[in-house]
Amino acid sequence: MTGKIRVALFDDHPLMREGVVHTLNSANDFEIIAEGATGDEALRVAQDDLPDVILLDISMPGGGIEAAQNISNVCPFVRIVMLTVSEDEADVSAALRAGAHGYILKGVSGPEFLRTLRAIHSGEDYVSPGLAARLLADFKEVKSTKPADTNLLAGLTLREEQILELVAQGLRNKEVGEKLDLSEKTVKHYMTNILQKLQVRNRVEAAMIVQRRSSQETS
């Protein structure tokens, strides 16, 4: 056992893969265990090698979102990350529904990319902050069909409310902990409780509830 984060990378653009491999190799806590170019290859590697994190491009042959759905069905403990140029909110929503734990744009810097992968590996869900804010538009219809979902926020404690507000601003668990003088582990525990109370699957959906409430209060 190396103790490193085992990563599999799937993208049909060789130069893109080379760049990601170079970035991962620049850190001493990642190990690349497989590369490929198609959704079918990604599913096979996920089943055979069980990487800690698997990186998928949305537009690769076979479809990254389809691959994410298949992988999440058969390998639920593999952390799925979309690495893509697409800023389409529909793609982000589809990826999250398919089981992706992260949605990273390819323009991200190397250090930020590594920090984000570590956070996702540790259990966080991540969407680039700008995209997360724009996702609010996708929930306008939900707002009318589920008007009571923001009432679930009333069940949060003051500390949980503080943490969720910071998460909705795009902060990671470690950054939230630094703001509130809490350990990263404690913040992670709070987030588990928050997700259960709000009846959502991930921190992005929880943040959307906060944004819906803000929208209601200012409308």
C-alpha positions in Angstrom: 0.0 0.0 0.0 1.5 3.4 -1.1 -1.0 5.6 0.8 -1.3 7.7 -2.3 -4.5 8.8 -3.9 -5.0 6.4 -6.8 -6.3 8.2 -9.9 -7.6 7.0 -13.3 -7.8 9.5 -16.1 -10.0 9.3 -19.2 -10.0 11.9 -21.9 -9.7 11.4 -25.7 -7.3 14.3 -26.1 -3.7 13.0 -25.6 -2.3 16.5 -24.9 -4.9 17.1 -22.3 -4.1 13.8 -20.6 -0.4 14.6 -20.7 -1.0 17.9 -19.0 -3.1 16.3 -16.2 -0.5 13.5 -15.7 2.3 16.1 -15.4 0.3 18.0 -12.8 -0.5 14.9 -10.8 3.1 13.7 -11.0 4.3 17.1 -9.6 2.7 16.1 -6.3 3.9 13.2 -4.1 0.5 12.1 -2.9 -1.1 11.0 -6.2 -0.6 7.8 -8.2 -1.9 7.4 -11.8 -3.0 3.8 -12.2 -4.7 4.0 -15.6 -5.4 6.2 -18.6 -7.8 5.9 -21.5 -10.0 7.7 -24.0 -13.5 6.2 -23.8 -16.4 5.7 -21.4 -16.2 1.9 -21.9 -12.6 1.9 -20.8 -13.4 4.0 -17.8 -16.1 1.6 -16.6 -13.8 -1.4 -17.1 -11.0 0.2 -15.1 -13.4 1.3 -12.4 -14.6 -2.2 -12.0 -11.2 -3.9 -12.2 -8.9 -1.5 -10.4 -11.2 0.5 -8.1 -9.3 3.8 -8.2 -9.9 6.3 -5.4 -10.7 9.0 -8.0 -11.7 8.7 -11.6 -11.5 11.7 -14.0 -13.9 11.8 -16.9 -14.3 14.2 -19.8 -17.9 14.8 -20.7 -17.4 14.8 -24.4 -15.2 11.7 -24.8 -16.4 8.7 -26.9 -19.1 6.8 -25.1 -20.0 10.0 -23.1 -18.6 11.0 -19.7 -22.0 11.4 -18.1 -23.1 8.0 -19.2 -19.8 6.6 -17.9 -20.4 8.4 -14.6 -23.8 6.9 -14.2 -22.5 3.4 -15.0 -19.6 3.7 -12.6 -21.7 5.1 -9.8 -24.1 2.2 -10.2 -21.5 -0.6 -9.9 -18.6 1.2 -8.0 -20.3 3.6 -5.5 -17.1 4.1 -3.5 -15.1 5.4 -6.5 -15.1 9.3 -6.4 -16.1 10.5 -9.9 -14.8 13.8 -11.1 -15.8 15.5 -14.4 -12.9 17.4 -15.9 -14.3 19.4 -18.8 -14.5 22.6 -20.8 -18.3 22.7 -20.7 -19.8 25.4 -18.6 -23.4 24.4 -19.5 -25.6 24.3 -16.4 -27.4 21.3 -17.9 -24.2 19.4 -18.1 -23.3 20.2 -14.5 -26.8 19.1 -13.3 -26.7 15.9 -15.4 -23.3 15.0 -14.1 -24.3 15.5 -10.5 -27.4 13.4 -11.0 -25.3 10.7 -12.6 -23.2 10.4 -9.5 -20.3 12.8 -10.1 -18.7 14.1 -6.9 -16.9 17.0 -8.6 -17.2 19.2 -11.7 -13.9 20.9 -12.6 -13.3 23.2 -15.5 -10.2 22.5 -17.6 -8.9 26.1 -17.2 -8.2 25.6 -13.5 -4.7 26.1 -12.3 -2.5 23.2 -11.3 -2.3 23.9 -7.6 -6.1 24.5 -7.4 -6.7 21.3 -9.3 -4.7 19.3 -6.8 -6.3 21.0 -3.8 -9.7 20.2 -5.3 -8.9 16.6 -6.0 -7.7 16.1 -2.4 -10.9 17.7 -1.1 -13.1 15.4 -3.2 -11.1 12.4 -2.2 -11.6 13.3 1.5 -15.4 13.2 1.0 -16.3 16.7 -0.3 -18.4 17.4 -3.4 -17.2 20.3 -5.6 -18.5 22.4 -8.4 -16.5 25.5 -9.6 -18.0 28.4 -7.5 -19.1 30.4 -10.5 -21.0 27.4 -12.0 -22.5 26.6 -8.7 -24.0 30.1 -8.5 -25.4 29.8 -12.0 -27.0 26.5 -11.2 -29.7 28.4 -9.3 -31.4 29.0 -12.7 -31.9 25.2 -13.0 -33.8 25.2 -9.7 -36.3 27.9 -10.6 -38.9 25.4 -11.6 -38.2 23.3 -8.5 -38.9 26.4 -6.4 -42.5 26.4 -7.6 -43.0 22.6 -7.2 -41.3 22.4 -3.8 -42.0 25.7 -2.1 -41.5 24.2 1.3 -37.9 23.0 0.9 -36.4 26.1 2.3 -38.4 25.5 5.5 -36.0 22.6 6.2 -33.4 25.2 7.0 -35.4 26.0 10.2 -34.3 22.6 11.5 -30.7 23.5 11.5 -28.8 24.6 14.6 -27.1 28.0 14.6 -23.7 26.4 14.0 -25.0 24.3 11.1 -26.6 27.4 9.6 -23.2 29.2 9.9 -21.4 26.4 8.2 -23.9 26.1 5.4 -23.8 29.8 4.7 -20.0 29.5 4.2 -20.4 26.4 2.1 -22.9 28.2 -0.1 -20.2 30.8 -0.7 -18.0 28.1 -2.2 -15.7 27.5 0.8 -14.3 24.0 1.4 -14.5 22.2 4.7 -11.0 23.3 5.7 -11.7 26.9 4.9 -15.0 26.8 6.8 -13.1 25.4 9.8 -10.5 28.2 9.6 -13.3 30.8 9.6 -15.2 29.2 12.5 -12.2 27.9 14.5 -13.3 24.3 14.0 -11.3 21.2 12.8 -11.9 20.0 9.2 -13.1 16.7 10.7 -15.7 18.5 12.8 -16.9 20.5 9.8 -17.3 17.3 7.8 -19.4 15.8 10.7 -21.6 18.9 10.7 -22.0 18.7 6.9 -23.2 15.0 7.2 -25.9 16.1 9.6 -26.8 19.1 7.4 -27.3 16.9 4.3 -29.5 14.5 6.2 -31.6 17.3 7.7 -32.1 19.0 4.3 -32.7 15.6 2.6 -30.2 16.3 -0.2 -27.4 14.3 -1.7 -24.5 16.7 -1.7 -23.3 20.1 -0.6 -24.1 21.7 -4.0 -27.8 20.9 -3.5 -27.7 22.2 0.0 -26.2 25.4 -1.2 -29.0 25.7 -3.8 -31.5 25.7 -0.9 -29.7 28.6 0.7 -29.6 30.5 -2.6 -33.3 29.8 -3.1 -34.1 31.3 0.3 -32.0 34.4 -0.5 -33.9 34.7 -3.8 -37.2 34.5 -2.0 -36.2 37.0 0.6 -35.1 39.6 -2.0 -38.0 39.0 -4.5 
